Every structure is written in C-alpha cells, then in structure tokens.
Amino acid sequence: MIRTSSKPPAVNIPGRPAALRRKLLYAVSHVVLIDSFEPLKRALDVVFATAVLILASPFLTYVVLRRKITGRPILARVERVGRFGRRYTQYALAGLQRHPIFRKAPLLLNILAGEMSFIGPRPAAPGDPVLDADGRARLSVKPGVICSWWLRQRANIDFDDEAAADREYLNTANLAADFGIALRAIPALLFSERRDAAPRTVEILGIRIDNISMAETLTWIRQKLRSNGQALVCITNAHCANVSCVNASYHQTLLASSLNLADGVGLRIAGRL
C-alpha cells in the first residue's frame, strides 16, 4: 500500500511576492494614514507650529516691541467654538488687515495649546449657523487654520455650501487628505483671492475667460435651456490656450463662445498673474 500525502505540492505562483508587497504596503498605509490619524496629526501640528514659530520669532518680537513702545494693542482676541463644543480664545495680531498671513501668526499658539489644528473646518463663533448644520460631526474635530471651504472660495468652485464642504472633509479625514489640502493651500495663498474681489472676466493669451462660480454656471445653463436658440460653452485648459496661439480657427471658436470657463490650476494661476 502506497501512502500519499494529502498536502498538495508547493507551487511557485508568479506575481505572489508582488501581491504580498502590495497588501503589506496597503496595511501599513492604512495604519499610518487612518488608524493613527489623530496622534500623528497632533504630533505634526506641534512640530510644524514650533518650527514656524521659531522662524517667525524675529518678526513677532519686532511687532511686539514696536507696539509696546507706541502703546498700541498687540493681540486681538475672539471667542470660537472648538472640539466637543468647548469655547476658546483665538488670537491674532491687532491691525495688519492688509497682511492676513502675518496677522494670523498667533494662531500657532492656539495650535500648540491643542485648541486648533493646521487643517480642519473653519473656526466658528458661538451661534454660527454652520455649527447646527452638521451637529456633533463638525465638533468631533478641531477647527483648522486652513479648511477645504477656504480653498473653494479661492478656487471658484462653490457648487456646495460650507456645510457640505465640512461634511466632505469629515467623511474623508486622514493624513493624506490633510496633506492634499495643505499642498493646495500654497498656490491658493500665492495666486488666488476671494471671488468677491475678482473680476468677472479675465483675458489670457487673447482669450476671454468667464470667472464665475459653479452655481452661477448651472444657473446660466438652466436659463439657456429654457430659451430658444443655441449657445456654445467652452471649457478651456492650459493646452487649449496653447493650441489657440497656433490655430487661428480654434482661437476664433473660443472667442465666439457664449461662455468660456477655466479648467485647471494652470489657468487659475495665469489669470491671477
């Protein structure tokens, strides 16, 4: 009688090491970006706030000494609602309305105190309607110096309101999302501004770009659908603008459009410049 093993022979399956590496990478990234989100985010807040505060210390020292000598107030204080509904005092440099970035330097103290984070929903004052829109969900995280709603105001995409932007952030909050918001804030600070101060049209390479919001665009389209006739809507990105410089008929088509919308950060930056 010949005994046979019930254990099948080992088979070398091509691609198995690569699959195992992908699973391991996914598991590690999940732990780092999601499971350890809160402690890692707090650690990064403290590290970056400390570093920025050290770099800004000469400027802050100069401002404090100058205001002490002239007898002017140094800090402006406002009450805000933080995590779990706790109220805290938010600091800013008094005056300096023309320099909002420098004016908000004392927010680093709020971050070090654990009252705020670099990324999070907009700090809301007591009684602000946005606090009731999301209930406890919005109060489950710390308010941030930079928020996705702030970016939308400067990126000309306001299809949803602030409460919807907050819900989107809360549903996808992790370190990767926070890094994405932080990276998008850099060009927003340098090359954009609030929409209420922006012109309605911008000319880029001889092309008229209509600088309107998503909500205004949808309203315009609905009105056109109710009327007779046809209308041409163009979505122009950087490549379209480049092609229009060497293709006269294409350039004329863009000029003949009833509505010409910017597509991509390249057009945003060009319009700002």
C-alpha positions in Angstrom: 0.0 0.0 0.0 1.4 3.3 -1.0 0.7 6.3 1.2 0.1 9.6 -0.4 0.3 12.9 1.3 -2.9 15.0 1.5 -0.8 18.2 1.4 -0.6 19.5 -2.2 2.9 20.2 -3.5 4.1 23.8 -3.3 3.5 25.7 -6.4 5.5 28.8 -7.2 2.8 31.2 -8.4 4.3 34.1 -10.5 3.5 37.5 -9.0 2.8 36.3 -5.5 5.7 38.3 -3.9 4.5 41.4 -5.6 0.9 40.8 -4.4 2.2 40.3 -0.8 4.2 43.5 -1.0 1.1 45.4 -2.2 -1.0 44.0 0.7 1.7 44.9 3.2 2.0 48.4 1.8 -1.8 48.9 2.0 -1.8 47.6 5.6 1.0 49.9 6.6 -0.5 52.9 4.9 -3.9 52.2 6.4 -2.4 52.2 9.9 -0.4 55.3 9.3 -3.0 57.4 7.5 -6.2 56.3 9.2 -5.8 54.2 12.4 -3.1 56.6 13.7 -4.6 59.7 12.3 -5.3 61.6 15.5 -1.9 61.1 17.3 0.1 61.6 14.2 -1.8 64.7 13.2 -1.3 66.2 16.7 2.4 65.4 16.5 2.8 67.0 13.1 0.8 70.1 14.3 3.2 70.5 17.3 6.3 70.0 15.1 5.3 72.4 12.4 3.8 75.0 14.7 7.0 75.1 16.7 9.2 75.3 13.6 7.2 78.2 12.1 7.0 80.0 15.5 10.8 79.9 15.7 11.2 81.2 12.2 8.7 83.9 12.8 10.1 84.9 16.2 12.2 87.9 14.9 9.1 89.3 13.2 6.9 88.8 16.2 9.5 90.3 18.5 9.7 93.4 16.3 5.9 93.8 16.2 5.5 93.3 20.0 8.3 95.8 20.8 7.1 98.4 18.4 3.5 98.2 19.7 4.7 98.3 23.3 6.7 101.5 22.5 3.8 103.1 20.7 1.2 102.0 23.2 -0.9 100.2 20.7 -2.7 96.8 21.4 -0.7 93.7 20.5 -3.3 91.0 20.3 -6.9 90.8 19.1 -9.0 88.1 20.8 -12.2 86.5 19.6 -14.2 83.6 21.1 -14.5 80.5 19.0 -16.1 77.1 19.4 -13.6 74.2 19.4 -13.7 70.4 19.5 -16.6 68.9 21.6 -18.2 72.4 21.7 -15.6 73.8 24.1 -15.1 77.5 23.7 -11.6 79.0 23.4 -9.9 82.4 22.8 -8.5 82.7 19.3 -5.6 85.1 18.9 -4.4 87.4 16.1 -2.2 90.4 15.8 -4.1 93.6 16.2 -4.4 95.5 13.0 -2.4 94.2 10.0 -5.6 93.8 8.0 -3.6 94.2 4.8 -1.3 91.3 5.8 -3.7 88.5 6.8 -0.9 85.8 6.8 1.2 87.7 9.3 -1.8 88.8 11.3 -2.7 85.1 11.9 0.7 84.2 13.2 -0.5 84.0 16.9 -2.8 81.1 15.8 0.3 79.0 16.2 -0.2 79.4 20.0 -3.7 78.0 19.6 -2.3 75.0 17.8 0.3 74.4 20.4 -2.3 74.6 23.1 -4.3 71.9 21.3 -7.3 74.1 20.6 -6.7 74.2 16.8 -5.0 72.3 14.0 -3.4 73.4 10.8 -6.2 71.6 8.8 -9.8 71.4 9.8 -13.2 73.1 9.5 -13.4 76.9 9.7 -13.3 78.2 13.3 -16.8 79.2 14.0 -18.1 81.8 16.5 -20.8 80.9 19.1 -24.2 80.9 17.4 -22.8 80.5 13.9 -25.4 78.6 11.8 -22.8 76.3 10.4 -22.4 74.7 13.8 -26.0 73.5 13.7 -25.8 72.3 10.1 -23.6 69.3 10.9 -24.3 68.9 14.6 -21.9 66.7 16.6 -19.9 65.6 13.5 -18.3 69.1 13.0 -17.5 69.3 16.6 -15.7 65.9 16.6 -12.6 67.5 15.1 -10.5 70.6 15.9 -11.1 73.7 13.8 -8.3 74.5 11.4 -6.2 77.4 10.2 -6.9 76.1 6.6 -10.1 74.4 5.5 -11.5 73.0 2.3 -14.2 75.6 2.2 -11.5 78.4 2.3 -9.8 76.7 -0.7 -13.1 76.5 -2.6 -13.7 80.2 -2.1 -10.4 80.9 -3.8 -10.7 78.2 -6.5 -14.1 79.4 -7.8 -15.9 76.1 -7.1 -18.9 76.8 -4.8 -21.3 74.1 -6.1 -22.0 73.2 -2.4 -22.2 75.4 0.7 -19.8 75.4 3.6 -21.7 72.7 5.5 -21.3 70.4 2.5 -17.6 71.1 2.3 -17.3 70.3 6.0 -19.2 67.0 5.6 -16.9 66.0 2.7 -13.8 66.7 4.9 -15.2 64.8 7.9 -16.1 61.8 5.8 -12.6 61.6 4.2 -10.4 62.9 7.0 -7.0 61.3 7.1 -3.4 62.4 6.8 -3.4 62.0 3.0 -6.4 64.3 2.7 -4.8 66.8 5.1 -1.6 66.9 3.1 -3.6 67.4 -0.1 -5.4 70.4 1.4 -2.1 71.8 2.7 -0.4 71.5 -0.7 -3.4 73.1 -2.5 -3.2 76.0 0.1 0.2 77.1 -1.2 -0.9 78.2 -4.7 -4.1 79.5 -3.2 -2.2 81.8 -0.9 0.1 83.0 -3.7 -2.1 83.2 -6.8 -5.7 83.4 -5.8 -8.1 85.7 -3.9 -11.6 85.6 -2.7 -14.1 85.6 -5.5 -16.0 88.7 -4.3 -12.9 90.7 -5.2 -12.1 89.1 -8.5 -13.1 90.4 -11.9 -15.9 88.8 -13.8 -13.8 88.1 -16.9 -10.0 87.6 -17.3 -8.1 87.7 -20.6 -5.4 85.0 -21.1 -3.5 84.9 -24.4 -6.2 86.9 -26.0 -9.0 84.5 -24.8 -11.9 85.7 -22.6 -12.3 83.5 -19.5 -15.6 84.0 -17.6 -14.7 84.0 -13.9 -18.0 82.7 -12.5 -18.8 80.0 -9.9 -20.1 76.5 -10.4 -23.5 77.6 -9.1 -23.6 80.6 -11.4 -22.7 78.3 -14.3 -25.5 75.9 -13.6 -28.0 78.8 -13.4 -26.7 80.2 -16.7 -27.2 76.8 -18.4 -30.7 76.3 -17.0 -31.7 79.7 -18.3 -30.3 78.8 -21.7 -32.2 75.5 -21.8 -35.5 77.4 -21.2 -34.7 79.8 -24.1 -34.7 79.3 -27.8 -31.5 79.1 -29.9 -28.1 77.5 -29.2 -25.2 78.5 -27.1 -21.5 77.3 -27.1 -19.9 76.6 -23.8 -16.1 76.0 -23.8 -14.0 74.5 -21.0 -10.5 75.9 -21.6 -7.4 74.5 -20.0 -3.7 75.4 -20.5 -3.4 73.1 -23.5 -6.4 74.7 -25.2 -4.9 78.2 -24.6 -1.6 77.0 -26.2 -3.3 75.5 -29.2 -5.2 78.7 -29.8 -1.9 80.5 -30.3 -1.0 78.5 -33.4 -4.5 77.6 -34.7 -6.4 80.6 -35.8 -9.8 78.9 -36.4 -9.6 77.3 -33.0 -8.8 80.6 -31.4 -11.9 82.2 -33.2 -14.1 79.3 -31.9 -13.1 80.1 -28.3 -13.7 83.8 -28.9 -17.2 83.0 -30.3 -18.2 81.0 -27.2 -21.2 82.3 -25.2 -19.5 81.0 -22.0 -15.8 80.2 -21.6 -14.8 78.5 -18.3 -11.3 77.9 -16.9 -10.3 74.3 -16.4 -7.3 73.6 -14.2 -5.0 75.3 -11.8 -2.7 76.5 -14.7 -5.4 78.8 -15.9 -6.1 80.0 -12.3 -2.5 80.9 -11.8 -2.3 82.6 -15.2 -5.4 84.6 -14.5 -4.1 85.7 -11.2 -0.8 86.8 -12.7 
